[in-house]
Amino acid sequence: MGVDMASGEDRLRVGFIGLGMAGGGMVRNLAEHPDVSIAAAADKFPGPREAFARDFEGEVYEDAADLCKSPNIDFVYIATPHQFHKEHVIMAAEQGKHIIVEKPMALTLEDCDAMIEAVDRTGVKLIVGHTHSYDPAIRTMREVIASGELGKLGMINTWNYTNFLYRPRRPEELDTSLGGGILFNQVPHQVDTVRLLGGGKVKSVRSATGIWDASRPTEGSHLTFLEFEDGAAASLVYSGYDHFDSDEFNGWVGEGGQIRSSDQHGRNRRSLAEVKNQEEETALRTSTYAYKGLGERSGEAPEQHQPRFGVMVVSCEGGDMRPTADGINIYTQDGVREMPIVAGRGLPGRGDLMDELYNAIRHNDPLVHTARWGKATVEVCLAILESSKTHKEVTLHHQVQG
């Protein structure tokens, strides 16, 4: 997965802050990465800490501040709840640690600015991820666009129907002000992806969001129109209401490339109806998604095909493209041409994410998913919320080139 096989002294030592679904998934992937050594983890719950201690000889902490002070760590992977990202990024930067912080970067532009200031002041590298903009199919389509083979990019259409809102949730995950709902959890995947394909600079946003279930009082759907500075456009649709599942259109190949059963429609709604109260739901979430060890997937199935995030069609002047289970299809006046992509190991895109950070630290290569890139994606997500509330188009001011 790494670009170069690093020698022992060149490997980067990672400390994980948060061992939930995102952090736990990254532990398994970086354990296989040739350029990384697993050095430490911090989590407030004892179960994930104990599982980590069984799997690795690294340091284990309850407090993230103690982990950041360790001299045995080169970078941290921050996978804590969104409202803690600013605190943990600044904490790590001030201890001289490079950083990968899970999306969204933060919940406000002011918090993003504070994180950018800390990174600039201390000179550490920061990447915001993981998002599906790292998917091999997305990167391949970006290369085709950049080559000019299909002419100028005209529009991108992407939509995804899932069970997101009916997975077990903590209370704050159903509170938009604390980063709950789809806007800060799922929509960043879509925004990051279309920004990468569209060149990065979104000019304006018009959106309508939906809160359709009083028992899940946060945004569960959106339909958004983005216009880029160069005139290209994108439409983004997401529903997490667990009725239709768009993996049906993908031959039941799931988000991570895994094969799913075809009985998904409404399945999580039915399961959640059996949960008696919020305390039981929170416990179910922890037991389902917390890190349990290298031998368990914590809610993820093994990958067999390419990762994807719903359905996407990219339209250029000379043809269209879409991701498939095993590559991309290109549609022109000459017919359909398939470009196969070899499926990678681990969860989608994590190896490429690590390669980007490694090469920035060891070889001073430029980053794509910088702190300012992460802020620009947050700006789009906040504009979606604002546009839906005001029923007006929102003009953006903090976009950066991809």
N, C-alpha and C positions, 0 to 999 in steps of 0.2 A: 504494500500500500504506500509506503514512503517512497519519495523520489530517489533517495540514496539510502543504502543500508549504513546507518551510523555506527561508528565504533563506540565502545562502552563509554568513553569520556565525552563523546559528542551527543549522546542521548540526552533528551530533555526529561527532567524529573517533574512529574505532575502531582499536584494535590487537588483533590476533589472537595468542593464545598457544596454539599447536598447530594444525597444518594437515593433520590427518588427515581422516577421513570427515566428522565433525561440523563441525570448523572450516572445512574446504574447502567444505562445503555452505553454510555461513553466509557465506563470502566472496562466493560467487556471488549470494546473495540480497541482502546488504547493498550490493553494488555497484549494484543496481537500486533501492535504497530512497532516496526523495527527501530524507530527513532525515539521511542518513549520508554521511560521506566516509571512504573507505578510506585509513588513514594509515600502518599499520605491521603487521608480522607477525614472530613469532619461532617457530622450529622447530629442533630439534636435527639434523634431516636436511637435507642440502644440496638434494636434489631439489625438495621443496616450496618452499624459500626461493627457488630459482632461478626456479621457475614463477611465484611471486608477483611477483618483481622484473620479470619480462617483462610482466606484466599491469598493474602499478601503479607509480607513481613514489614510493610510500611508503618508509618506512624498513624495513630488513630486519635481523633480529638472530638470533643463535644462542641467546642467553641471555635468558630471560624477564625477569630483573631489569633488564637494560639497557633493554628495551622499556618497562617500567613507569616508569622514570626520565625518559622522553621528555616534554618539555613540549608536544609536538604531538599528544597523545592525550587524549581526554576520557573514554573508557571502554574496557575490555578485554573481549574474549570469550575465556573460558578453556575450552579443549577438550583439555586434557591428560589422561593416564591418571588414574583416580579418586584414586589414593593421593597425587597431587600437588595436589589441589584446595585443601586447607587452606593449604599453603605459598603457592600462587600468589594466592589470594584475599587473604590477609593482606598479601602483598607489594604487590599493587595498591592495596589500601585505604590502606596507609601512605604511598603516593605520591599519594593524593587522586584516584584513578581510580575511576569508577563501574564496575560489574561485571555481566556476565552469565556465570554459571558453568554448564557443562553438568551435567545430572543424571548420577548422584546428587550431591547437594550434597557429601557426604563419606561415609566408610565407618563412622564412629562418631558417636554423639551428642556425645561430648567434642570431636571435631573441629568439628562443627557449632557448638557453643557458642563455640569459639575464633574461628570466622569471624564469628559474630554479634557478639561483643565487639569485634572489629576494625572491623566496619561501623558499629556504634553509636558507637564512640569517634571515628572519623574523619568520620562524617556522610555517607559516600558511599551511593549507592543500589546494592542488589544484587538481581538476579533469578536464580532457579534455573530453568533450562530449556535446551533446548527439550523439552517433552513433548507428547503428543497431546491434553492438556487445552486446547491452543490451537487444535485443529482447529475449523473453522467449524461443523461438525455438532454437536460437543460443546457449543460455546457457544450454539448455537441451542436445543438441548435444555435447557440450563441456564435460558435465558430462558423457555421454556415452563413448566418446573417453577416458577420464581419467580413467574410470572404467576398461578398457581393454576388455570389453564385445565383441567388434568387432575386436580386435587385433590392430595392429599398423596402424596409419593413413598413407594413401598413397598419396591421392590427393584431392583437392577441386576445383570444377568448379562452377563459379558464373557469371551470366550475366544478364544485365538489359537494356531494351530498353524503353525510356521515351520521354516526350516532354520537357525536362529540358531547353534546349537552347532557346525555344520559349515561355517561360513564360516571363512576363514583367520584364525588366531589367534596372538597372541604368548603366550608361556608364562604370564604373569601373568593373561591373560584366561581361563585355565582353572583359576585358583586363587581360591577364594571369599574367602580372607583378604585378597587383594589387589584385590578387587572384580570377580572374574571370574564367569562364569555369568550366568544370566538375572536373578538377584535384584537386582543393582545396575545392570543394563543395559536389560532389557526390562520387568520388573515395575514400575519407577517410572512408566512410561507408564500402566499400568493403574491403579495406586494414585492417581496424580495426577488421572486422569480421573474415577474414581469419587468421589474426595474432592471435586472441584469440583462434581460433580452432586449429591452427597449432603450438601453443606454444610460439609465439611471435617473435622468432628470424629468420628473413628473411636473407638469405645469399647473394642472388643476384637477379637482376631485368633485364628483357629484355622486351622492350615494343615498340609498334607502336601507335602513336596517330593520330587523324585526325582533320583538320580544313577544313570543306567542304562547308562553306557558307561565302562568303566575307562580307555579311552584319552582321554576327555574328563572328567576327574575333578572336576567341579563341577556344581552344580544345573542341570539342563536342563529341569525341569518343576516346576509347582506347582499345587495346587488349594487355594484359600484362601477362607475365609468371614469377612467383615467385618460387624460390627454397629456402626451409628452411634448416637450419643447419643440421637437422637430416635426410635430404634426401627427405622429403615430398615435394610436389609441389602444386602450385595453378595456375589456369588460371582465369583471370578477364577480363570481357568484359562489356563495357558500351557504349551506344549510346543515346544521348539526342536530336536526329535530328527529332523526331516527325513524323516518318513514321510508322514503326511497333511499337506496344506497347506490351511488354512482359507480362503485366497483362492478356492478352488474354490466356496465358498458365496457369494462376492461377485462371481461372473461373471469371475473372474481380473483384477479390479481390485486392484492392489497397495497397499501401505502408503502410498506417496506419491501415489496416484491414477493411477499408470501402468498401462497394459495389459500383462499378463504372458502368456506362453505357457502352455498347459495341461499341459506335460510336466514340472512342477516336482517331483513327488513323488520324493524320494530323490536328486535331481540333484546336490546338493552333496556328499552322502555318496560318490557315485561319483567325483566329481572329486577329493575329498580323498584318496581311496584311492590315487591316483596320485602323491601327494606323498611324497617319500622320507624326510624327516626334519624336525625342528622348525626348523632353520635355513632350509630351503627354504620351509616354511610361513610363517615370519615374513617372509621376503623377498616371498612372494606376497601377504601381507596389505598390506605397504607399497606394492607396485606396484599393487595393486587399489584401495586406498582413499585413498592420500595425494593431496593437492592437485596437480593436473597443469596447471591453467590454466582460464581461463574457458570455453574451448571444449570441455572434457571434463568429464564428470559424476562421475568417481571412484566408480563403482559405482551411481550413481543414474540412473534413466531419466526422461525428461521427464514431467511430470504432465499428465494429460488429464481426470481426474475428481477428486472430493473425496478427501483423505487419510482414512485410517482405521487402526485398530489392531485387526484381527480382527473378530469378530462381537460386537455388543452389543445388548441389549434392555433398555430402561428402563421400569419398570412403576409407574404411579401408580394411585390409586384409580379414576380415571375413564378410563384408557386406557394404551396402551403406545406406545413410540417406538423407532425404530432408525435408525441412519445408513444411507444408501444411497449409490450411486455419485455421485449428483448432488444430495444434500440429505438430508432425513429423511422418514420415513413416520410418520404418527400414526394409531393404530388405536383407534377408539372404537365404541360401539354403532351409530353412523351409518355405519360402514365405514372405509375407508382414505382418508386425505388426505395428499397429498405436498406438502412444502414444499421447493421447489427452492432451491439455493444456487449462486451463480455461482462456478465454479472460479477460484482465485487463481493467481498466478504464483509460480514458485520452489518450494522445498521446503516441506512443510506447516507452516503456523503461524509461520514465522520472521518474516514481516512483522508479525503481531500481537504477537509477542514484542518486537520492536523498538519498536513503537508504545507498548507499555506502559512501557518504559524511557524513551523520549523524553518522553512526557507527564509522567512522574514528575519528570524532571530540569528540563524547560523550564516546566511548568505546575504542578508540585507535586501532580499527581494521585496518589491512593493506589495502591500496588502490590498486586497479588493474590498473585503468586508470590514472596513475600518470603523472606528468609533463614529466618525462623521457619516459614513454610509449607514450605520445602524440608526443614527439620529434621523436621517432622511426617511428611513422606513417607518420609524415611529411617527414622524410628521404626517405621513400619508394615513396611517391608522387613526390618528387623532382627527385628521380632516374628514375621514369617513364618518366618524361619530358626530362631528360638528355639522357636516352637510346634512346628515339625516335629521338632526334636531332643527336646523334652520330652514331646511328645504331649499338650500341655495348652493351654488357652486362655490368651492373654496379654492383660492389661489395659494400656491405654496411658495416658500421663500428660502428653504434650507436644503435643497436638493443638490446632489453631487453626481459627477460623472461616474459611470460604471466601467 
